[in-house]
Amino acid sequence: MWRVEFVFEKSDLPSAPGAFRAVGYGHGAANWQAIIHAYMDLDYDGILSIENEEPILTGEVDVERAAYVLKNVRNEILGS
C-alpha cells in the first residue's frame, strides 16, 4: 500500500520520506546542467517553469534561488 505524506511546513520534514526543495538545494548545479543538456539533446525549445513547492524557504526566495542557479547553468552551457 502506498502512503503519501506531504511537507507543508518545516515541522513536517522529520516525518516525511522526501520533500521538494528549491533548485540548487535538492540537487546541485551539475545535476541541473545535465537535465538542461538532455532537453537540448532532444531539441526542446519550450519553456522551463519554476514551481514553488519549497517547504522551508518563502516563495520569493525559492524562485529567486532557482532562477539564479538556472541562469548560471545556462551561462555555463552557452559560454556567456
mmCIF file of the N, C-alpha and C atoms, coordinates in Angstrom:
data_MODEL
# 
_entry.id   MODEL 
# 
loop_
_atom_site.group_PDB 
_atom_site.id 
_atom_site.type_symbol 
_atom_site.label_atom_id 
_atom_site.label_alt_id 
_atom_site.label_comp_id 
_atom_site.label_asym_id 
_atom_site.label_entity_id 
_atom_site.label_seq_id 
_atom_site.pdbx_PDB_ins_code 
_atom_site.Cartn_x 
_atom_site.Cartn_y 
_atom_site.Cartn_z 
_atom_site.occupancy 
_atom_site.B_iso_or_equiv 
_atom_site.pdbx_formal_charge 
_atom_site.auth_seq_id 
_atom_site.auth_comp_id 
_atom_site.auth_asym_id 
_atom_site.auth_atom_id 
_atom_site.pdbx_PDB_model_num 
ATOM 1   N N  . MET A 1 1  ? 0.838  -1.180 0.000   1.00 0.00 ? 1  MET A N  1 
ATOM 2   C CA . MET A 1 1  ? 0.000  0.000  0.000   1.00 0.00 ? 1  MET A CA 1 
ATOM 3   C C  . MET A 1 1  ? 0.884  1.245  0.000   1.00 0.00 ? 1  MET A C  1 
ATOM 4   N N  . TRP A 1 2  ? 0.542  2.209  -0.821  1.00 0.00 ? 2  TRP A N  1 
ATOM 5   C CA . TRP A 1 2  ? 1.274  3.465  -0.904  1.00 0.00 ? 2  TRP A CA 1 
ATOM 6   C C  . TRP A 1 2  ? 0.785  4.427  0.161   1.00 0.00 ? 2  TRP A C  1 
ATOM 7   N N  . ARG A 1 3  ? 1.719  5.123  0.730   1.00 0.00 ? 3  ARG A N  1 
ATOM 8   C CA . ARG A 1 3  ? 1.372  6.158  1.699   1.00 0.00 ? 3  ARG A CA 1 
ATOM 9   C C  . ARG A 1 3  ? 2.067  7.447  1.271   1.00 0.00 ? 3  ARG A C  1 
ATOM 10  N N  . VAL A 1 4  ? 1.297  8.454  1.041   1.00 0.00 ? 4  VAL A N  1 
ATOM 11  C CA . VAL A 1 4  ? 1.849  9.731  0.594   1.00 0.00 ? 4  VAL A CA 1 
ATOM 12  C C  . VAL A 1 4  ? 1.792  10.718 1.746   1.00 0.00 ? 4  VAL A C  1 
ATOM 13  N N  . GLU A 1 5  ? 2.927  11.311 2.037   1.00 0.00 ? 5  GLU A N  1 
ATOM 14  C CA . GLU A 1 5  ? 2.983  12.328 3.079   1.00 0.00 ? 5  GLU A CA 1 
ATOM 15  C C  . GLU A 1 5  ? 3.552  13.596 2.463   1.00 0.00 ? 5  GLU A C  1 
ATOM 16  N N  . PHE A 1 6  ? 2.818  14.662 2.561   1.00 0.00 ? 6  PHE A N  1 
ATOM 17  C CA . PHE A 1 6  ? 3.260  15.922 2.010   1.00 0.00 ? 6  PHE A CA 1 
ATOM 18  C C  . PHE A 1 6  ? 3.912  16.768 3.095   1.00 0.00 ? 6  PHE A C  1 
ATOM 19  N N  . VAL A 1 7  ? 4.836  17.601 2.664   1.00 0.00 ? 7  VAL A N  1 
ATOM 20  C CA . VAL A 1 7  ? 5.504  18.522 3.563   1.00 0.00 ? 7  VAL A CA 1 
ATOM 21  C C  . VAL A 1 7  ? 4.954  19.914 3.285   1.00 0.00 ? 7  VAL A C  1 
ATOM 22  N N  . PHE A 1 8  ? 4.228  20.437 4.246   1.00 0.00 ? 8  PHE A N  1 
ATOM 23  C CA . PHE A 1 8  ? 3.662  21.769 4.092   1.00 0.00 ? 8  PHE A CA 1 
ATOM 24  C C  . PHE A 1 8  ? 4.414  22.800 4.928   1.00 0.00 ? 8  PHE A C  1 
ATOM 25  N N  . GLU A 1 9  ? 5.070  22.348 5.977   1.00 0.00 ? 9  GLU A N  1 
ATOM 26  C CA . GLU A 1 9  ? 5.800  23.243 6.862   1.00 0.00 ? 9  GLU A CA 1 
ATOM 27  C C  . GLU A 1 9  ? 7.105  22.581 7.277   1.00 0.00 ? 9  GLU A C  1 
ATOM 28  N N  . LYS A 1 10 ? 8.031  23.384 7.747   1.00 0.00 ? 10 LYS A N  1 
ATOM 29  C CA . LYS A 1 10 ? 9.326  22.864 8.172   1.00 0.00 ? 10 LYS A CA 1 
ATOM 30  C C  . LYS A 1 10 ? 9.173  21.783 9.243   1.00 0.00 ? 10 LYS A C  1 
ATOM 31  N N  . SER A 1 11 ? 8.179  21.926 10.114  1.00 0.00 ? 11 SER A N  1 
ATOM 32  C CA . SER A 1 11 ? 7.973  20.951 11.188  1.00 0.00 ? 11 SER A CA 1 
ATOM 33  C C  . SER A 1 11 ? 7.555  19.577 10.658  1.00 0.00 ? 11 SER A C  1 
ATOM 34  N N  . ASP A 1 12 ? 7.087  19.502 9.402   1.00 0.00 ? 12 ASP A N  1 
ATOM 35  C CA . ASP A 1 12 ? 6.685  18.226 8.795   1.00 0.00 ? 12 ASP A CA 1 
ATOM 36  C C  . ASP A 1 12 ? 7.877  17.419 8.270   1.00 0.00 ? 12 ASP A C  1 
ATOM 37  N N  . LEU A 1 13 ? 9.038  18.051 8.121   1.00 0.00 ? 13 LEU A N  1 
ATOM 38  C CA . LEU A 1 13 ? 10.184 17.397 7.488   1.00 0.00 ? 13 LEU A CA 1 
ATOM 39  C C  . LEU A 1 13 ? 10.651 16.109 8.167   1.00 0.00 ? 13 LEU A C  1 
ATOM 40  N N  . PRO A 1 14 ? 10.746 16.050 9.505   1.00 0.00 ? 14 PRO A N  1 
ATOM 41  C CA . PRO A 1 14 ? 11.257 14.822 10.115  1.00 0.00 ? 14 PRO A CA 1 
ATOM 42  C C  . PRO A 1 14 ? 10.427 13.569 9.813   1.00 0.00 ? 14 PRO A C  1 
ATOM 43  N N  . SER A 1 15 ? 9.136  13.705 9.584   1.00 0.00 ? 15 SER A N  1 
ATOM 44  C CA . SER A 1 15 ? 8.292  12.539 9.344   1.00 0.00 ? 15 SER A CA 1 
ATOM 45  C C  . SER A 1 15 ? 8.079  12.252 7.860   1.00 0.00 ? 15 SER A C  1 
ATOM 46  N N  . ALA A 1 16 ? 8.592  13.090 7.000   1.00 0.00 ? 16 ALA A N  1 
ATOM 47  C CA . ALA A 1 16 ? 8.361  12.928 5.562   1.00 0.00 ? 16 ALA A CA 1 
ATOM 48  C C  . ALA A 1 16 ? 9.439  12.060 4.915   1.00 0.00 ? 16 ALA A C  1 
ATOM 49  N N  . PRO A 1 17 ? 9.045  11.223 3.953   1.00 0.00 ? 17 PRO A N  1 
ATOM 50  C CA . PRO A 1 17 ? 10.024 10.401 3.247   1.00 0.00 ? 17 PRO A CA 1 
ATOM 51  C C  . PRO A 1 17 ? 10.873 11.221 2.281   1.00 0.00 ? 17 PRO A C  1 
ATOM 52  N N  . GLY A 1 18 ? 10.410 12.373 1.887   1.00 0.00 ? 18 GLY A N  1 
ATOM 53  C CA . GLY A 1 18 ? 11.131 13.238 0.967   1.00 0.00 ? 18 GLY A CA 1 
ATOM 54  C C  . GLY A 1 18 ? 10.405 14.566 0.872   1.00 0.00 ? 18 GLY A C  1 
ATOM 55  N N  . ALA A 1 19 ? 11.059 15.538 0.292   1.00 0.00 ? 19 ALA A N  1 
ATOM 56  C CA . ALA A 1 19 ? 10.431 16.854 0.170   1.00 0.00 ? 19 ALA A CA 1 
ATOM 57  C C  . ALA A 1 19 ? 10.968 17.539 -1.072  1.00 0.00 ? 19 ALA A C  1 
ATOM 58  N N  . PHE A 1 20 ? 10.121 18.380 -1.658  1.00 0.00 ? 20 PHE A N  1 
ATOM 59  C CA . PHE A 1 20 ? 10.573 19.213 -2.762  1.00 0.00 ? 20 PHE A CA 1 
ATOM 60  C C  . PHE A 1 20 ? 11.480 20.292 -2.190  1.00 0.00 ? 20 PHE A C  1 
ATOM 61  N N  . ARG A 1 21 ? 12.562 20.583 -2.908  1.00 0.00 ? 21 ARG A N  1 
ATOM 62  C CA . ARG A 1 21 ? 13.470 21.645 -2.484  1.00 0.00 ? 21 ARG A CA 1 
ATOM 63  C C  . ARG A 1 21 ? 13.708 22.583 -3.651  1.00 0.00 ? 21 ARG A C  1 
ATOM 64  N N  . ALA A 1 22 ? 14.112 23.778 -3.340  1.00 0.00 ? 22 ALA A N  1 
ATOM 65  C CA . ALA A 1 22 ? 14.415 24.760 -4.377  1.00 0.00 ? 22 ALA A CA 1 
ATOM 66  C C  . ALA A 1 22 ? 15.578 24.259 -5.228  1.00 0.00 ? 22 ALA A C  1 
ATOM 67  N N  . VAL A 1 23 ? 15.552 24.655 -6.495  1.00 0.00 ? 23 VAL A N  1 
ATOM 68  C CA . VAL A 1 23 ? 16.664 24.319 -7.389  1.00 0.00 ? 23 VAL A CA 1 
ATOM 69  C C  . VAL A 1 23 ? 17.952 24.803 -6.745  1.00 0.00 ? 23 VAL A C  1 
ATOM 70  N N  . GLY A 1 24 ? 18.953 23.938 -6.682  1.00 0.00 ? 24 GLY A N  1 
ATOM 71  C CA . GLY A 1 24 ? 20.221 24.290 -6.065  1.00 0.00 ? 24 GLY A CA 1 
ATOM 72  C C  . GLY A 1 24 ? 20.362 23.784 -4.645  1.00 0.00 ? 24 GLY A C  1 
ATOM 73  N N  . TYR A 1 25 ? 19.257 23.436 -4.003  1.00 0.00 ? 25 TYR A N  1 
ATOM 74  C CA . TYR A 1 25 ? 19.314 22.876 -2.657  1.00 0.00 ? 25 TYR A CA 1 
ATOM 75  C C  . TYR A 1 25 ? 19.127 21.366 -2.694  1.00 0.00 ? 25 TYR A C  1 
ATOM 76  N N  . GLY A 1 26 ? 18.124 20.890 -3.429  1.00 0.00 ? 26 GLY A N  1 
ATOM 77  C CA . GLY A 1 26 ? 17.891 19.450 -3.531  1.00 0.00 ? 26 GLY A CA 1 
ATOM 78  C C  . GLY A 1 26 ? 18.942 18.782 -4.395  1.00 0.00 ? 26 GLY A C  1 
ATOM 79  N N  . HIS A 1 27 ? 19.200 19.362 -5.553  1.00 0.00 ? 27 HIS A N  1 
ATOM 80  C CA . HIS A 1 27 ? 20.228 18.884 -6.473  1.00 0.00 ? 27 HIS A CA 1 
ATOM 81  C C  . HIS A 1 27 ? 21.090 20.081 -6.844  1.00 0.00 ? 27 HIS A C  1 
ATOM 82  N N  . GLY A 1 28 ? 22.363 19.842 -6.977  1.00 0.00 ? 28 GLY A N  1 
ATOM 83  C CA . GLY A 1 28 ? 23.286 20.920 -7.304  1.00 0.00 ? 28 GLY A CA 1 
ATOM 84  C C  . GLY A 1 28 ? 23.230 21.331 -8.768  1.00 0.00 ? 28 GLY A C  1 
ATOM 85  N N  . ALA A 1 29 ? 23.996 22.335 -9.094  1.00 0.00 ? 29 ALA A N  1 
ATOM 86  C CA . ALA A 1 29 ? 24.010 22.890 -10.450 1.00 0.00 ? 29 ALA A CA 1 
ATOM 87  C C  . ALA A 1 29 ? 24.438 21.863 -11.488 1.00 0.00 ? 29 ALA A C  1 
ATOM 88  N N  . ALA A 1 30 ? 25.357 20.967 -11.145 1.00 0.00 ? 30 ALA A N  1 
ATOM 89  C CA . ALA A 1 30 ? 25.820 19.957 -12.107 1.00 0.00 ? 30 ALA A CA 1 
ATOM 90  C C  . ALA A 1 30 ? 24.668 19.056 -12.553 1.00 0.00 ? 30 ALA A C  1 
ATOM 91  N N  . ASN A 1 31 ? 23.806 18.693 -11.622 1.00 0.00 ? 31 ASN A N  1 
ATOM 92  C CA . ASN A 1 31 ? 22.656 17.863 -11.965 1.00 0.00 ? 31 ASN A CA 1 
ATOM 93  C C  . ASN A 1 31 ? 21.699 18.614 -12.894 1.00 0.00 ? 31 ASN A C  1 
ATOM 94  N N  . TRP A 1 32 ? 21.455 19.897 -12.592 1.00 0.00 ? 32 TRP A N  1 
ATOM 95  C CA . TRP A 1 32 ? 20.571 20.688 -13.442 1.00 0.00 ? 32 TRP A CA 1 
ATOM 96  C C  . TRP A 1 32 ? 21.196 20.936 -14.811 1.00 0.00 ? 32 TRP A C  1 
ATOM 97  N N  . GLN A 1 33 ? 22.511 21.035 -14.857 1.00 0.00 ? 33 GLN A N  1 
ATOM 98  C CA . GLN A 1 33 ? 23.181 21.199 -16.146 1.00 0.00 ? 33 GLN A CA 1 
ATOM 99  C C  . GLN A 1 33 ? 22.958 19.955 -17.009 1.00 0.00 ? 33 GLN A C  1 
ATOM 100 N N  . ALA A 1 34 ? 23.025 18.775 -16.397 1.00 0.00 ? 34 ALA A N  1 
ATOM 101 C CA . ALA A 1 34 ? 22.772 17.531 -17.123 1.00 0.00 ? 34 ALA A CA 1 
ATOM 102 C C  . ALA A 1 34 ? 21.322 17.466 -17.617 1.00 0.00 ? 34 ALA A C  1 
ATOM 103 N N  . ILE A 1 35 ? 20.395 17.935 -16.801 1.00 0.00 ? 35 ILE A N  1 
ATOM 104 C CA . ILE A 1 35 ? 18.983 17.938 -17.192 1.00 0.00 ? 35 ILE A CA 1 
ATOM 105 C C  . ILE A 1 35 ? 18.768 18.871 -18.386 1.00 0.00 ? 35 ILE A C  1 
ATOM 106 N N  . ILE A 1 36 ? 19.358 20.065 -18.319 1.00 0.00 ? 36 ILE A N  1 
ATOM 107 C CA . ILE A 1 36 ? 19.210 21.030 -19.418 1.00 0.00 ? 36 ILE A CA 1 
ATOM 108 C C  . ILE A 1 36 ? 19.854 20.481 -20.692 1.00 0.00 ? 36 ILE A C  1 
ATOM 109 N N  . HIS A 1 37 ? 21.007 19.834 -20.559 1.00 0.00 ? 37 HIS A N  1 
ATOM 110 C CA . HIS A 1 37 ? 21.659 19.213 -21.723 1.00 0.00 ? 37 HIS A CA 1 
ATOM 111 C C  . HIS A 1 37 ? 20.758 18.142 -22.337 1.00 0.00 ? 37 HIS A C  1 
ATOM 112 N N  . ALA A 1 38 ? 20.077 17.365 -21.512 1.00 0.00 ? 38 ALA A N  1 
ATOM 113 C CA . ALA A 1 38 ? 19.177 16.332 -22.026 1.00 0.00 ? 38 ALA A CA 1 
ATOM 114 C C  . ALA A 1 38 ? 18.048 16.950 -22.841 1.00 0.00 ? 38 ALA A C  1 
ATOM 115 N N  . TYR A 1 39 ? 17.486 18.057 -22.352 1.00 0.00 ? 39 TYR A N  1 
ATOM 116 C CA . TYR A 1 39 ? 16.456 18.756 -23.122 1.00 0.00 ? 39 TYR A CA 1 
ATOM 117 C C  . TYR A 1 39 ? 17.021 19.283 -24.439 1.00 0.00 ? 39 TYR A C  1 
ATOM 118 N N  . MET A 1 40 ? 18.241 19.816 -24.385 1.00 0.00 ? 40 MET A N  1 
ATOM 119 C CA . MET A 1 40 ? 18.869 20.341 -25.594 1.00 0.00 ? 40 MET A CA 1 
ATOM 120 C C  . MET A 1 40 ? 19.145 19.221 -26.592 1.00 0.00 ? 40 MET A C  1 
ATOM 121 N N  . ASP A 1 41 ? 19.538 18.048 -26.101 1.00 0.00 ? 41 ASP A N  1 
ATOM 122 C CA . ASP A 1 41 ? 19.781 16.904 -26.985 1.00 0.00 ? 41 ASP A CA 1 
ATOM 123 C C  . ASP A 1 41 ? 18.517 16.501 -27.742 1.00 0.00 ? 41 ASP A C  1 
ATOM 124 N N  . LEU A 1 42 ? 17.360 16.763 -27.148 1.00 0.00 ? 42 LEU A N  1 
ATOM 125 C CA . LEU A 1 42 ? 16.081 16.451 -27.790 1.00 0.00 ? 42 LEU A CA 1 
ATOM 126 C C  . LEU A 1 42 ? 15.540 17.627 -28.604 1.00 0.00 ? 42 LEU A C  1 
ATOM 127 N N  . ASP A 1 43 ? 16.361 18.685 -28.730 1.00 0.00 ? 43 ASP A N  1 
ATOM 128 C CA . ASP A 1 43 ? 15.978 19.907 -29.446 1.00 0.00 ? 43 ASP A CA 1 
ATOM 129 C C  . ASP A 1 43 ? 14.742 20.562 -28.847 1.00 0.00 ? 43 ASP A C  1 
ATOM 130 N N  . TYR A 1 44 ? 14.583 20.454 -27.531 1.00 0.00 ? 44 TYR A N  1 
ATOM 131 C CA . TYR A 1 44 ? 13.469 21.112 -26.855 1.00 0.00 ? 44 TYR A CA 1 
ATOM 132 C C  . TYR A 1 44 ? 13.660 22.612 -26.933 1.00 0.00 ? 44 TYR A C  1 
ATOM 133 N N  . ASP A 1 45 ? 12.634 23.312 -27.342 1.00 0.00 ? 45 ASP A N  1 
ATOM 134 C CA . ASP A 1 45 ? 12.709 24.758 -27.496 1.00 0.00 ? 45 ASP A CA 1 
ATOM 135 C C  . ASP A 1 45 ? 11.513 25.424 -26.822 1.00 0.00 ? 45 ASP A C  1 
ATOM 136 N N  . GLY A 1 46 ? 11.130 24.886 -25.678 1.00 0.00 ? 46 GLY A N  1 
ATOM 137 C CA . GLY A 1 46 ? 9.963  25.407 -24.981 1.00 0.00 ? 46 GLY A CA 1 
ATOM 138 C C  . GLY A 1 46 ? 10.350 26.136 -23.706 1.00 0.00 ? 46 GLY A C  1 
ATOM 139 N N  . ILE A 1 47 ? 9.391  26.266 -22.850 1.00 0.00 ? 47 ILE A N  1 
ATOM 140 C CA . ILE A 1 47 ? 9.557  26.989 -21.594 1.00 0.00 ? 47 ILE A CA 1 
ATOM 141 C C  . ILE A 1 47 ? 9.973  26.036 -20.485 1.00 0.00 ? 47 ILE A C  1 
ATOM 142 N N  . LEU A 1 48 ? 10.852 26.487 -19.635 1.00 0.00 ? 48 LEU A N  1 
ATOM 143 C CA . LEU A 1 48 ? 11.223 25.766 -18.421 1.00 0.00 ? 48 LEU A CA 1 
ATOM 144 C C  . LEU A 1 48 ? 10.611 26.539 -17.258 1.00 0.00 ? 48 LEU A C  1 
ATOM 145 N N  . SER A 1 49 ? 9.651  25.934 -16.590 1.00 0.00 ? 49 SER A N  1 
ATOM 146 C CA . SER A 1 49 ? 8.946  26.606 -15.498 1.00 0.00 ? 49 SER A CA 1 
ATOM 147 C C  . SER A 1 49 ? 9.595  26.296 -14.158 1.00 0.00 ? 49 SER A C  1 
ATOM 148 N N  . ILE A 1 50 ? 9.523  27.242 -13.255 1.00 0.00 ? 50 ILE A N  1 
ATOM 149 C CA . ILE A 1 50 ? 9.993  27.053 -11.888 1.00 0.00 ? 50 ILE A CA 1 
ATOM 150 C C  . ILE A 1 50 ? 8.769  26.964 -10.996 1.00 0.00 ? 50 ILE A C  1 
ATOM 151 N N  . GLU A 1 51 ? 8.561  25.794 -10.410 1.00 0.00 ? 51 GLU A N  1 
ATOM 152 C CA . GLU A 1 51 ? 7.430  25.625 -9.491  1.00 0.00 ? 51 GLU A CA 1 
ATOM 153 C C  . GLU A 1 51 ? 7.887  25.884 -8.069  1.00 0.00 ? 51 GLU A C  1 
ATOM 154 N N  . ASN A 1 52 ? 7.010  26.431 -7.275  1.00 0.00 ? 52 ASN A N  1 
ATOM 155 C CA . ASN A 1 52 ? 7.341  26.734 -5.885  1.00 0.00 ? 52 ASN A CA 1 
ATOM 156 C C  . ASN A 1 52 ? 6.632  25.754 -4.954  1.00 0.00 ? 52 ASN A C  1 
ATOM 157 N N  . GLU A 1 53 ? 7.353  24.735 -4.529  1.00 0.00 ? 53 GLU A N  1 
ATOM 158 C CA . GLU A 1 53 ? 6.815  23.760 -3.576  1.00 0.00 ? 53 GLU A CA 1 
ATOM 159 C C  . GLU A 1 53 ? 7.784  23.585 -2.412  1.00 0.00 ? 53 GLU A C  1 
ATOM 160 N N  . GLU A 1 54 ? 8.609  24.559 -2.185  1.00 0.00 ? 54 GLU A N  1 
ATOM 161 C CA . GLU A 1 54 ? 9.638  24.540 -1.145  1.00 0.00 ? 54 GLU A CA 1 
ATOM 162 C C  . GLU A 1 54 ? 8.999  24.703 0.232   1.00 0.00 ? 54 GLU A C  1 
ATOM 163 N N  . PRO A 1 55 ? 9.210  23.733 1.150   1.00 0.00 ? 55 PRO A N  1 
ATOM 164 C CA . PRO A 1 55 ? 8.581  23.822 2.472   1.00 0.00 ? 55 PRO A CA 1 
ATOM 165 C C  . PRO A 1 55 ? 9.322  24.709 3.470   1.00 0.00 ? 55 PRO A C  1 
ATOM 166 N N  . ILE A 1 56 ? 10.543 25.101 3.168   1.00 0.00 ? 56 ILE A N  1 
ATOM 167 C CA . ILE A 1 56 ? 11.347 25.848 4.131   1.00 0.00 ? 56 ILE A CA 1 
ATOM 168 C C  . ILE A 1 56 ? 11.489 27.313 3.745   1.00 0.00 ? 56 ILE A C  1 
ATOM 169 N N  . LEU A 1 57 ? 11.847 27.575 2.502   1.00 0.00 ? 57 LEU A N  1 
ATOM 170 C CA . LEU A 1 57 ? 12.054 28.946 2.042   1.00 0.00 ? 57 LEU A CA 1 
ATOM 171 C C  . LEU A 1 57 ? 10.733 29.583 1.656   1.00 0.00 ? 57 LEU A C  1 
ATOM 172 N N  . THR A 1 58 ? 10.663 30.896 1.733   1.00 0.00 ? 58 THR A N  1 
ATOM 173 C CA . THR A 1 58 ? 9.471  31.588 1.268   1.00 0.00 ? 58 THR A CA 1 
ATOM 174 C C  . THR A 1 58 ? 9.428  31.532 -0.261  1.00 0.00 ? 58 THR A C  1 
ATOM 175 N N  . GLY A 1 59 ? 8.263  31.719 -0.818  1.00 0.00 ? 59 GLY A N  1 
ATOM 176 C CA . GLY A 1 59 ? 8.095  31.625 -2.263  1.00 0.00 ? 59 GLY A CA 1 
ATOM 177 C C  . GLY A 1 59 ? 9.027  32.500 -3.052  1.00 0.00 ? 59 GLY A C  1 
ATOM 178 N N  . GLU A 1 60 ? 9.186  33.736 -2.627  1.00 0.00 ? 60 GLU A N  1 
ATOM 179 C CA . GLU A 1 60 ? 10.049 34.664 -3.350  1.00 0.00 ? 60 GLU A CA 1 
ATOM 180 C C  . GLU A 1 60 ? 11.506 34.213 -3.313  1.00 0.00 ? 60 GLU A C  1 
ATOM 181 N N  . VAL A 1 61 ? 11.975 33.792 -2.159  1.00 0.00 ? 61 VAL A N  1 
ATOM 182 C CA . VAL A 1 61 ? 13.366 33.338 -2.024  1.00 0.00 ? 61 VAL A CA 1 
ATOM 183 C C  . VAL A 1 61 ? 13.585 32.072 -2.841  1.00 0.00 ? 61 VAL A C  1 
ATOM 184 N N  . ASP A 1 62 ? 12.626 31.161 -2.811  1.00 0.00 ? 62 ASP A N  1 
ATOM 185 C CA . ASP A 1 62 ? 12.701 29.914 -3.557  1.00 0.00 ? 62 ASP A CA 1 
ATOM 186 C C  . ASP A 1 62 ? 12.868 30.178 -5.046  1.00 0.00 ? 62 ASP A C  1 
ATOM 187 N N  . VAL A 1 63 ? 12.018 31.006 -5.597  1.00 0.00 ? 63 VAL A N  1 
ATOM 188 C CA . VAL A 1 63 ? 12.052 31.292 -7.030  1.00 0.00 ? 63 VAL A CA 1 
ATOM 189 C C  . VAL A 1 63 ? 13.314 32.071 -7.398  1.00 0.00 ? 63 VAL A C  1 
ATOM 190 N N  . GLU A 1 64 ? 13.711 33.020 -6.565  1.00 0.00 ? 64 GLU A N  1 
ATOM 191 C CA . GLU A 1 64 ? 14.943 33.775 -6.834  1.00 0.00 ? 64 GLU A CA 1 
ATOM 192 C C  . GLU A 1 64 ? 16.154 32.843 -6.841  1.00 0.00 ? 64 GLU A C  1 
ATOM 193 N N  . ARG A 1 65 ? 16.210 31.917 -5.902  1.00 0.00 ? 65 ARG A N  1 
ATOM 194 C CA . ARG A 1 65 ? 17.323 30.964 -5.831  1.00 0.00 ? 65 ARG A CA 1 
ATOM 195 C C  . ARG A 1 65 ? 17.335 30.070 -7.070  1.00 0.00 ? 65 ARG A C  1 
ATOM 196 N N  . ALA A 1 66 ? 16.171 29.556 -7.442  1.00 0.00 ? 66 ALA A N  1 
ATOM 197 C CA . ALA A 1 66 ? 16.076 28.699 -8.622  1.00 0.00 ? 66 ALA A CA 1 
ATOM 198 C C  . ALA A 1 66 ? 16.505 29.452 -9.882  1.00 0.00 ? 66 ALA A C  1 
ATOM 199 N N  . ALA A 1 67 ? 16.024 30.681 -10.042 1.00 0.00 ? 67 ALA A N  1 
ATOM 200 C CA . ALA A 1 67 ? 16.385 31.482 -11.211 1.00 0.00 ? 67 ALA A CA 1 
ATOM 201 C C  . ALA A 1 67 ? 17.884 31.765 -11.247 1.00 0.00 ? 67 ALA A C  1 
ATOM 202 N N  . TYR A 1 68 ? 18.482 32.050 -10.089 1.00 0.00 ? 68 TYR A N  1 
ATOM 203 C CA . TYR A 1 68 ? 19.919 32.314 -10.007 1.00 0.00 ? 68 TYR A CA 1 
ATOM 204 C C  . TYR A 1 68 ? 20.727 31.093 -10.451 1.00 0.00 ? 68 TYR A C  1 
ATOM 205 N N  . VAL A 1 69 ? 20.374 29.928 -9.925  1.00 0.00 ? 69 VAL A N  1 
ATOM 206 C CA . VAL A 1 69 ? 21.099 28.696 -10.266 1.00 0.00 ? 69 VAL A CA 1 
ATOM 207 C C  . VAL A 1 69 ? 20.927 28.375 -11.743 1.00 0.00 ? 69 VAL A C  1 
ATOM 208 N N  . LEU A 1 70 ? 19.695 28.419 -12.229 1.00 0.00 ? 70 LEU A N  1 
ATOM 209 C CA . LEU A 1 70 ? 19.445 28.065 -13.628 1.00 0.00 ? 70 LEU A CA 1 
ATOM 210 C C  . LEU A 1 70 ? 20.051 29.075 -14.599 1.00 0.00 ? 70 LEU A C  1 
ATOM 211 N N  . LYS A 1 71 ? 20.101 30.338 -14.215 1.00 0.00 ? 71 LYS A N  1 
ATOM 212 C CA . LYS A 1 71 ? 20.746 31.347 -15.064 1.00 0.00 ? 71 LYS A CA 1 
ATOM 213 C C  . LYS A 1 71 ? 22.243 31.058 -15.173 1.00 0.00 ? 71 LYS A C  1 
ATOM 214 N N  . ASN A 1 72 ? 22.867 30.690 -14.056 1.00 0.00 ? 72 ASN A N  1 
ATOM 215 C CA . ASN A 1 72 ? 24.291 30.340 -14.089 1.00 0.00 ? 72 ASN A CA 1 
ATOM 216 C C  . ASN A 1 72 ? 24.541 29.072 -14.904 1.00 0.00 ? 72 ASN A C  1 
ATOM 217 N N  . VAL A 1 73 ? 23.648 28.103 -14.797 1.00 0.00 ? 73 VAL A N  1 
ATOM 218 C CA . VAL A 1 73 ? 23.760 26.885 -15.602 1.00 0.00 ? 73 VAL A CA 1 
ATOM 219 C C  . VAL A 1 73 ? 23.669 27.233 -17.084 1.00 0.00 ? 73 VAL A C  1 
ATOM 220 N N  . ARG A 1 74 ? 22.689 28.080 -17.429 1.00 0.00 ? 74 ARG A N  1 
ATOM 221 C CA . ARG A 1 74 ? 22.544 28.499 -18.821 1.00 0.00 ? 74 ARG A CA 1 
ATOM 222 C C  . ARG A 1 74 ? 23.812 29.191 -19.310 1.00 0.00 ? 74 ARG A C  1 
ATOM 223 N N  . ASN A 1 75 ? 24.371 30.080 -18.515 1.00 0.00 ? 75 ASN A N  1 
ATOM 224 C CA . ASN A 1 75 ? 25.584 30.795 -18.914 1.00 0.00 ? 75 ASN A CA 1 
ATOM 225 C C  . ASN A 1 75 ? 26.764 29.845 -19.105 1.00 0.00 ? 75 ASN A C  1 
ATOM 226 N N  . GLU A 1 76 ? 26.869 28.831 -18.252 1.00 0.00 ? 76 GLU A N  1 
ATOM 227 C CA . GLU A 1 76 ? 27.943 27.850 -18.408 1.00 0.00 ? 76 GLU A CA 1 
ATOM 228 C C  . GLU A 1 76 ? 27.774 27.043 -19.698 1.00 0.00 ? 76 GLU A C  1 
ATOM 229 N N  . ILE A 1 77 ? 26.540 26.658 -19.983 1.00 0.00 ? 77 ILE A N  1 
ATOM 230 C CA . ILE A 1 77 ? 26.279 25.866 -21.190 1.00 0.00 ? 77 ILE A CA 1 
ATOM 231 C C  . ILE A 1 77 ? 26.535 26.682 -22.455 1.00 0.00 ? 77 ILE A C  1 
ATOM 232 N N  . LEU A 1 78 ? 26.056 27.919 -22.455 1.00 0.00 ? 78 LEU A N  1 
ATOM 233 C CA . LEU A 1 78 ? 26.162 28.766 -23.654 1.00 0.00 ? 78 LEU A CA 1 
ATOM 234 C C  . LEU A 1 78 ? 27.498 29.515 -23.725 1.00 0.00 ? 78 LEU A C  1 
ATOM 235 N N  . GLY A 1 79 ? 28.279 29.458 -22.640 1.00 0.00 ? 79 GLY A N  1 
ATOM 236 C CA . GLY A 1 79 ? 29.561 30.124 -22.633 1.00 0.00 ? 79 GLY A CA 1 
ATOM 237 C C  . GLY A 1 79 ? 29.469 31.641 -22.560 1.00 0.00 ? 79 GLY A C  1 
ATOM 238 N N  . SER A 1 80 ? 28.403 32.149 -21.943 1.00 0.00 ? 80 SER A N  1 
ATOM 239 C CA . SER A 1 80 ? 28.266 33.609 -21.845 1.00 0.00 ? 80 SER A CA 1 
ATOM 240 C C  . SER A 1 80 ? 28.480 34.094 -20.443 1.00 0.00 ? 80 SER A C  1 
# 
